[in-house]
Amino acid sequence: MKAYVPLRSPCPVGRASRLLGDRWVLLILREAFLGVERFDDFVDRLDISRAALTSRLGWMVDAGVLERVPPDARRAAYRLTDAGHALAPTYAAIKQWGEEWLPRA
């Protein structure tokens, strides 16, 4: 698994893009906002490989956006932290922009 390494940039957009610039992270966030918490449910809903999901969930936990509950359990739930919930308006703005400017083909 490639580890999440926070960017030390003085620019907050640069730091945020390290995590949020990944396609899978945004899709995992979508599912978390819809109430998905279990690894297998993320796999089923996203059609993501288990390795890619493991990596991205690890990044999101390391970045403080998700937490594992309980942290050391083999079958933990992944829940949004306060930092994750704070992304809801940003996610809604991206969704609205996509609906308005990138219509379905």
Residue pairs with C-beta under 8 A, 6 or more apart in sequence:
1 51
1 54
1 55
1 58
2 55
3 58
3 59
3 62
4 18
4 19
4 58
4 59
4 60
4 62
4 63
5 18
6 15
6 18
6 63
7 14
7 15
7 17
7 18
8 15
9 15
19 25
19 59
19 60
19 63
19 65
20 26
20 87
20 90
22 56
22 59
24 46
24 48
24 52
24 53
24 56
25 56
25 59
25 60
26 91
26 94
27 46
27 48
28 42
28 46
28 53
28 56
28 57
28 60
29 65
29 84
29 87
29 91
30 91
31 41
31 42
31 45
31 46
32 66
32 78
32 79
32 80
32 84
33 80
33 88
33 91
36 42
36 45
37 77
37 78
37 79
38 75
38 77
38 78
39 50
39 53
39 57
39 75
39 78
42 48
42 53
42 57
42 78
43 50
43 53
46 53
48 56
57 66
57 78
60 66
60 78
60 84
61 67
61 68
61 78
63 83
64 81
64 83
64 84
65 80
65 81
65 83
65 84
65 87
66 78
66 79
66 80
66 81
66 84
67 78
67 79
67 81
68 76
68 77
68 78
69 76
69 77
69 78
69 79
70 76
